Amino acid sequence: MNGNEELKAIREAIDRIDAHLIELLNKRMELALEAGRVKAAGGIPLFDSGREAEIYERLTEANPGPIADSSLRAIYREILSASRQVQEEKLLRDGK
């Protein structure tokens, strides 16, 4: 396999992983919507800084690398922000 073929194969593998990540992120957002529904029904605020701190701690402990913990935290900061956004949008749509 020459360099171009090898690079193409690597990029195809990355594309497959990206597709899987999108699938998993959307499943995560569906669960976030369910959590938001439960929170709304129970009068619980959508944002829980303690829960987010737990998530960051768990991720840091589980991270074998090579991604830096700071990069992983930045990625998850966006994921958690998107989770809150879908929860808030759902509440606005439902008039709650």
GROMACS elastic network, one bead per residue, 0.5 to 0.9 nm:
[ bonds ]
;  ai    aj funct       b0    kb
    1     4     6  0.80764   500
    1     5     6  0.58740   500
    1     6     6  0.61428   500
    2     5     6  0.53880   500
    2     6     6  0.61402   500
    2     7     6  0.86220   500
    3     6     6  0.50684   500
    3     7     6  0.60506   500
    3     8     6  0.85134   500
    4     7     6  0.50923   500
    4     8     6  0.60843   500
    4     9     6  0.86213   500
    5     8     6  0.50027   500
    5     9     6  0.61796   500
    5    10     6  0.86111   500
    6     9     6  0.51263   500
    6    10     6  0.62109   500
    6    11     6  0.86242   500
    7    10     6  0.50504   500
    7    11     6  0.61082   500
    7    12     6  0.85472   500
    8    11     6  0.51146   500
    8    12     6  0.61279   500
    8    13     6  0.86449   500
    9    12     6  0.50749   500
    9    13     6  0.62583   500
    9    14     6  0.86702   500
   10    13     6  0.51210   500
   10    14     6  0.62688   500
   10    15     6  0.86662   500
   11    15     6  0.61011   500
   11    16     6  0.86497   500
   12    16     6  0.62792   500
   12    17     6  0.86732   500
   13    16     6  0.51379   500
   13    17     6  0.63079   500
   13    18     6  0.86330   500
   14    17     6  0.50403   500
   14    18     6  0.60851   500
   14    19     6  0.86373   500
   15    19     6  0.62204   500
   15    20     6  0.86444   500
   16    19     6  0.51313   500
   16    20     6  0.63072   500
   16    21     6  0.86564   500
   17    20     6  0.50085   500
   17    21     6  0.60854   500
   17    22     6  0.86500   500
   18    22     6  0.62393   500
   18    23     6  0.86668   500
   19    22     6  0.51817   500
   19    23     6  0.63782   500
   19    24     6  0.87649   500
   20    23     6  0.50422   500
   20    24     6  0.62024   500
   20    25     6  0.85551   500
   21    24     6  0.50346   500
   21    25     6  0.59574   500
   21    26     6  0.85034   500
   22    25     6  0.50709   500
   22    26     6  0.61466   500
   22    27     6  0.85933   500
   23    26     6  0.53039   500
   23    27     6  0.63215   500
   23    28     6  0.86906   500
   24    27     6  0.50201   500
   24    28     6  0.61050   500
   24    29     6  0.86194   500
   25    29     6  0.61915   500
   25    30     6  0.86735   500
   25    79     6  0.80565   500
   26    30     6  0.62491   500
   26    31     6  0.87098   500
   27    30     6  0.50664   500
   27    31     6  0.64235   500
   27    32     6  0.86408   500
   28    31     6  0.51438   500
   28    32     6  0.61648   500
   28    33     6  0.86921   500
   28    83     6  0.80701   500
   29    33     6  0.61493   500
   29    34     6  0.86332   500
   29    79     6  0.88040   500
   29    82     6  0.79045   500
   29    83     6  0.57800   500
   29    86     6  0.72233   500
   29    87     6  0.86289   500
   30    33     6  0.50811   500
   30    34     6  0.64631   500
   30    35     6  0.87509   500
   30    83     6  0.88883   500
   30    86     6  0.88620   500
   31    35     6  0.61605   500
   31    36     6  0.85059   500
   32    36     6  0.60326   500
   32    37     6  0.85469   500
   32    83     6  0.57501   500
   32    84     6  0.77062   500
   32    86     6  0.76982   500
   32    87     6  0.67736   500
   33    37     6  0.61888   500
   33    38     6  0.87063   500
   33    83     6  0.76218   500
   33    84     6  0.86705   500
   33    86     6  0.66712   500
   33    87     6  0.53269   500
   33    90     6  0.74656   500
   34    37     6  0.50232   500
   34    38     6  0.63411   500
   34    39     6  0.85915   500
   34    87     6  0.84641   500
   35    38     6  0.51222   500
   35    39     6  0.60744   500
   35    40     6  0.85422   500
   35    46     6  0.86651   500
   35    87     6  0.82255   500
   36    40     6  0.59665   500
   36    41     6  0.84614   500
   36    44     6  0.87508   500
   36    45     6  0.87726   500
   36    46     6  0.64254   500
   36    84     6  0.81699   500
   36    86     6  0.87383   500
   36    87     6  0.53294   500
   36    88     6  0.80317   500
   36    90     6  0.83881   500
   36    91     6  0.81182   500
   37    40     6  0.51485   500
   37    41     6  0.61440   500
   37    42     6  0.85858   500
   37    87     6  0.77907   500
   37    90     6  0.85792   500
   37    91     6  0.80187   500
   38    41     6  0.51445   500
   38    42     6  0.61661   500
   38    43     6  0.85177   500
   38    44     6  0.81214   500
   39    42     6  0.51228   500
   39    43     6  0.58983   500
   39    45     6  0.65399   500
   39    46     6  0.65647   500
   40    43     6  0.50680   500
   40    44     6  0.59913   500
   40    45     6  0.74038   500
   40    46     6  0.77431   500
   40    91     6  0.79160   500
   40    96     6  0.77380   500
   41    44     6  0.76841   500
   42    45     6  0.89374   500
   44    47     6  0.86874   500
   45    48     6  0.69804   500
   46    84     6  0.67369   500
   46    87     6  0.75233   500
   46    88     6  0.79241   500
   47    51     6  0.85021   500
   47    52     6  0.84823   500
   47    84     6  0.72096   500
   48    51     6  0.53555   500
   48    52     6  0.64470   500
   48    53     6  0.87703   500
   49    52     6  0.50497   500
   49    53     6  0.61275   500
   49    54     6  0.86265   500
   50    53     6  0.50583   500
   50    54     6  0.62531   500
   50    55     6  0.87080   500
   51    54     6  0.50156   500
   51    55     6  0.62704   500
   51    56     6  0.87447   500
   52    56     6  0.62439   500
   52    57     6  0.85796   500
   52    77     6  0.87782   500
   52    80     6  0.78864   500
   53    56     6  0.51554   500
   53    57     6  0.61430   500
   53    58     6  0.85804   500
   54    57     6  0.51008   500
   54    58     6  0.60709   500
   54    59     6  0.85411   500
   55    58     6  0.51195   500
   55    59     6  0.60815   500
   55    60     6  0.85284   500
   55    76     6  0.87437   500
   56    59     6  0.51448   500
   56    60     6  0.60844   500
   56    61     6  0.86022   500
   56    72     6  0.85921   500
   56    73     6  0.63726   500
   56    76     6  0.78204   500
   56    77     6  0.88540   500
   57    60     6  0.51670   500
   57    61     6  0.62104   500
   57    62     6  0.86207   500
   58    61     6  0.52045   500
   58    62     6  0.61509   500
   58    63     6  0.86040   500
   59    62     6  0.50512   500
   59    63     6  0.59471   500
   59    69     6  0.81336   500
   59    72     6  0.77258   500
   59    73     6  0.79587   500
   60    63     6  0.52602   500
   60    64     6  0.86112   500
   60    69     6  0.58181   500
   60    70     6  0.87876   500
   60    72     6  0.78316   500
   60    73     6  0.79800   500
   61    64     6  0.81597   500
   63    66     6  0.82772   500
   63    67     6  0.76738   500
   63    68     6  0.82855   500
   63    69     6  0.71459   500
   63    72     6  0.83234   500
   64    67     6  0.78971   500
   65    68     6  0.63219   500
   65    69     6  0.79527   500
   67    70     6  0.83487   500
   67    71     6  0.65502   500
   67    72     6  0.66679   500
   68    71     6  0.52014   500
   68    72     6  0.63145   500
   68    73     6  0.86569   500
   69    72     6  0.50212   500
   69    73     6  0.60995   500
   69    74     6  0.85989   500
   70    73     6  0.50845   500
   70    74     6  0.62259   500
   70    75     6  0.87214   500
   71    74     6  0.50288   500
   71    75     6  0.62365   500
   71    76     6  0.86194   500
   72    75     6  0.51343   500
   72    76     6  0.61892   500
   72    77     6  0.85050   500
   73    76     6  0.50780   500
   73    77     6  0.59437   500
   73    78     6  0.87224   500
   74    77     6  0.50006   500
   74    78     6  0.66041   500
   74    79     6  0.88245   500
   75    78     6  0.53924   500
   75    79     6  0.64317   500
   75    80     6  0.88100   500
   76    80     6  0.58827   500
   76    81     6  0.82042   500
   77    80     6  0.52636   500
   77    81     6  0.60761   500
   77    82     6  0.86139   500
   78    82     6  0.60899   500
   78    83     6  0.85321   500
   79    82     6  0.50759   500
   79    83     6  0.61837   500
   79    84     6  0.87744   500
   80    84     6  0.63127   500
   80    85     6  0.85536   500
   81    84     6  0.51981   500
   81    85     6  0.61764   500
   81    86     6  0.88156   500
   82    86     6  0.62497   500
   82    87     6  0.85651   500
   83    86     6  0.53733   500
   83    87     6  0.62877   500
   83    88     6  0.86792   500
   84    87     6  0.50238   500
   84    88     6  0.60445   500
   84    89     6  0.85179   500
   85    88     6  0.51032   500
   85    89     6  0.60474   500
   85    90     6  0.84777   500
   86    89     6  0.51029   500
   86    90     6  0.60577   500
   86    91     6  0.85934   500
   87    90     6  0.51821   500
   87    91     6  0.62738   500
   87    92     6  0.87300   500
   88    91     6  0.50919   500
   88    92     6  0.62006   500
   88    93     6  0.86141   500
   89    92     6  0.50882   500
   89    93     6  0.61311   500
   89    94     6  0.85664   500
   90    93     6  0.50700   500
   90    94     6  0.61157   500
   90    95     6  0.84778   500
   90    96     6  0.87050   500
   91    94     6  0.50917   500
   91    95     6  0.59900   500
   91    96     6  0.51641   500
   92    96     6  0.61037   500
   93    96     6  0.78469   500
